[in-house]
Amino acid sequence: MKPVIGITMGDAAGIGPEIIVKALQNTSIYEQCNPLVIGDAKILERAARITNSRLTINPISDIKEATYQYGTIDCIDLDLLPADLPFGQVSAAAGDAAFQFLKRAIELAKNGDIQAICTAPLNKEALHKGGHLYPGHTEILADLTGTKDYAMMLSSPKLKVIHITTHVGLIKAIEMINPERTYKVIKLAHETLTRAGKENPSIAVCGINPHAGENGLFGNGEEEEKLIPGILKAQLEGINVTGPYPADTLFYRAVRGDFDIVVACYHDQGHAPIKVLGLEAGVNITVGLKGGIIRTSVDHGTAFDIAGKNLADERSMIEAIRVAVELAPKV
């Protein structure tokens, strides 16, 4: 059976509704999965007019009413927004609605009604004005699922990367790396790819220092202190992980196909290689959520400056849906 992918509209004052409509014009999406939008039907109808789409919107209140037929977008309609919501403006109403869309998607995922969540971008300022003081999607997902140990994973067609640390300064990131966190991220990578149907995935860990320390020549023994014990613990559990490897050659080897996923130690170490391969193909993934919930997202923001102008590029949304299908639990 094709998985049901719940697509949340994000901030409706941005490009989310437009890229959703544009993405769902592709017949290949319906060949891979059953897409279900969680949002506001009248805003989707406006997006369809803006993008000159012939798709029709099917407002529903219960997932059992979905048809999953190409040419029709099934939308669980929360009906939270005014039809004339201004484009490109920070709005408390849009921020609250973005939160409510995601909350409903999480409920559906917990109940097993959808197999993965794919999110259009939200605006953090609008989210806060709407009364939800979270840094972004990831923290909402972690809170509403009761998850403490999670990680950011990035995916492109040729490379997957999972991060030990993300949005902290480099000095702080190195301080935060420890054997237990290293082990947990390796295990999350293994569990995520295994659940998605990849047998015995090959995992490679980046070094922290140039040349992965080169036996103490660079750094202060961070690889030996912070990474290697976590790697060894995972190996003892039968996980196919090796490293640490020099980052300057590891990503080349991974793109070549030597490894299924790379464990990066800090934000730029993992993000830069993915983005060099193409911004339009990058997908942000939250892994480790309780219940095995997979969340993918476009790798760009709300783009308020072009919202409502039919200029938004839907390729990252298409890729985010594809990756959600790829990583959705196989049953």
N, C-alpha and C positions, 0 to 999 in steps of 0.2 A: 504494500500500500504506500502511496505517496505521502510524505509527511505534511502536516499542516504547519505552515510558517506564519506566525502572527507578526504583522508589520505595524508598528506603532507610528503615528503621524508626526510625532515630535512637536516642535513649535510651529503652529499653523501660520504664523506671520512670516515664516521663512520659506525656504524652497522645498521643505519636506513633502507637502502634498503634490507638488509638481513632479518631483523625481519619482514618487510612488506611481503616479498615473503613467508617466513615461515608461517606467520599468515594466509595468504590467501590460503594456502594449506588445511585449515580446511573447510570442507563443512558447518559446523555450522555457519560460518560467512555469507555465502550466504543465509542461511535459515533465518537469522535475518535481513539482510540489503542488499543494493546494494553498494558494496565498489567501490570507485573511487580514484585512486592514482593521486596526482598532483605532478609531478616531471620530471624526465628525463628517457625516455624509454630505452635508451642504457645502462644506469647505472642499471636499473632494470633487464635488460637482463643479465648483468654481475653478478648480485646478484643471479639470477636463476641458472646460471652455477656454481657458487661457492657453492650453497646449494644443488646442484644435483636435482633441481626441474624440474618437467616435465611441469610446467605451461608455457603458452605462454604469451607474452606481446603484447597488442593491443594498439599501439600508436594512439592517437586521438588528434584533435585540438579543437573539440567542444563536449560538454557533450552529445549532441543528438546522437553522434556516439557510445556511450557506449552500450555494450551488456549485462553486468552483468551476464555472464554465468560462472559457476564454471569451472575451468581449464584455464580460460583466465583472465589476469589482465588488466583491462582498465586503461590506463594512459594518462592523459592530458599532452602531451609532450612539455615542454617548451624548450627543446634542448639547454641547457645553459652550459653544461659541456663537457670536453674532455672525450673520451672513456677510456683513460688510466689515469684518475684522480688517483693520489697516495692514497693509504689507510693510515689512521692514521696520516695524516699531516694537520696542520692548513693551510688553503688555502683561499685566498680572493675570488676566483671563487666559491668555495663551500659555503662560507659564504653569498655571494650575491645571489647565487641560492636558498639557504634555505629561504632567505627573499622573493624572487620572488615567490617561491612555496606557501608560506603562504599568500602573497598578492593576488594571484589568487584564493586561497581557500576562502578568505574573500569576494572577489567580487562575487564568486559563491553563497556563503551563503547569502549575501545581496540581491541577485536576486531571492533567493528561490530555486535555482537549487540543492543545497545540504542542508540537514537538520542538520548537525553537522560537526565539524572539528575534526579530530584526528591527532595529530602531532607526528612524530618521532623526536628524539632529535636533537638540533642544538648545535654548539660550539660557545660560546660567543666571543672568541678571533677571530675566523674566521668571524663571523658576523661583528665585528668592522673593520676588515681588508677589508671586502667587502664594507665598506662605510656606514654601518647601525649601529648607535651608540645607541643601545638599550640594556638593561640588559638581555633580553630574549624574549621568545614567548609572554608572558603575556602583556608586555609593547607595543609590536608591535600591538597586537590585540586591546588593549585599544586605541592606537593612531589612527589606521586606521579605527576604528569604532566610534571615537569621544566619547569614554566612560570615565567618571571620577570615578564613583562609581562601583567598581567591587570587587570580593573576590576570594580567592583560596579555593577550595573545594577538599578534598581527599576522595576517595571511595575505599572500598574493599567489598567483598561479604557480610560481616557481619557488616560493620560499615561505616557511612558517617560522615565527619567532615568538617565544614566550619570555616574559621579563621577571627577574627577581625583584627589582625595584623599578619605579616609574617616575612619578612626578615629584621628585625631590632633587635638590642640588647634588652635584657629583660627590662632594666630600661627605654629605649626609648619606648618600646612597651607599658608598663604600662602608660607612659605619654600620649601616642597617643590614648588610649582607652577613649571614652567619650560616653554619652548617645545616641547621634545622630548616631555615627558609630555603636554602638551596635544594635540600632534599624534597621539601614540600612542592616546590615548583616543578622539579623533575617528575615527581609523582603525578601532579596535575597534567603535565604534558602527556605522560604515558596513558593515564586514564581517559583523557579527552580523545586521543587518537584511537585508542583501543575500542572505546564505546562507539566511535564513528566507523568501526569496521576494519581499521588498520591493524593487522596482526604483527605483534612484536615490533612496534615502531622504533626506529633508530634515533636516539637523542644525543646531541652534542652540546657540551657546555663551553661557553666562551671564557677565556681568562679575563682577569680584571686588569692586569698590567700588560704593557707591550710584550709580545712574544710569550704571553702567559707566564711572565716572571722569569723565564729562561733560567730555571734552577737557582733562583735567588739573585740573579744579576740585576733585575729590575724590581722595584717595589720593596716591600717589607714582609714578604712571605704570605701575602694575602691569599694566594691560591691554595697554599698548604693549610692555612688556618681556616678559611671561610668556605672554600669550594670542595676540596678533595674529600673531607669527611662526609659531606652530604652525598657526593657521587658514590662513594664506597658503600654507604648505607643503602642507597637505591639499588646498586649492583647486587648486594646480598639478598635483595628481595626478587631478583631475577629480571629487573628492568634493564633494558638494552641501552645503557647510557655510558658515554666515554668523555674524556676531557680532563682538565681544561685545555682548550686549544687556543692558539693565537687568533685573535679576532680578524686580523688583516688577511688571513687566508681561509678561515673557517666558512665565511659566508659564500665565498666562491665555490668551495667544495659542496656546500649545501645546495646552492643553485644548480650545480652539476648533477646532483642527485645522490650524493654520498650519505646524506642524512635526511630524515623526515622532518625534523624540527631542531631549531637552535635555541638554547637557553642563553639569553643575554643578561648581563649583570646590571645594566642601567639603561635609562631611557634612550639616549642618542645612539648607544651601541647597537640597539635593536631596531630603532625607528629609521635611522639613516639608510641602511641597506634596502629596507622595504620600499622607502619612498623614492630611492634612486630607480627602482624597477618600475615606477609609474604610480603617480598619485591616484589616477582613476581606477587602479586595480587593487588598491589597498583596502583591507577590511579590518576593523577593530573588533576583538572578540573578548568577552568576559568568560573565564572558565573557573570551575571550582564551586559554582553556586550550588547550594543544597538542592537535592532532588535531581541533580544532573542537568539543570536547566542551562541551555546554551543561548547566549545572546551575541548577535553580531550587529555591527553598525557600519554605516558609511564612515569613511575616514576624512570627513570635512565638516564644516560648521553650517549654520543656518543661512549664511550668505544673504543677509538682509538687503544688501545693496542691489541684488538682482531679483529678489523675490517678486513674483507676479509679472515678470517680463518674458517668460518663456525662454530664458537663457540658461537655465540650470542643466547640468550634465548628469544624466542618470546612470552612467556606467558604474560608479561606485555602489549605487543601490542594487544594481543587477548583480554585481559581484558579491555584495553582502548577503543577498538572498541565496545565491549559489553556495556560498560557504556555509550558511545556515543549514541548507539541505545536506551538504557534505558531512557536517559535524553532528547533525541530529542523530539521536540514538537509533540504532538499527534494531528493529523488532521483527 
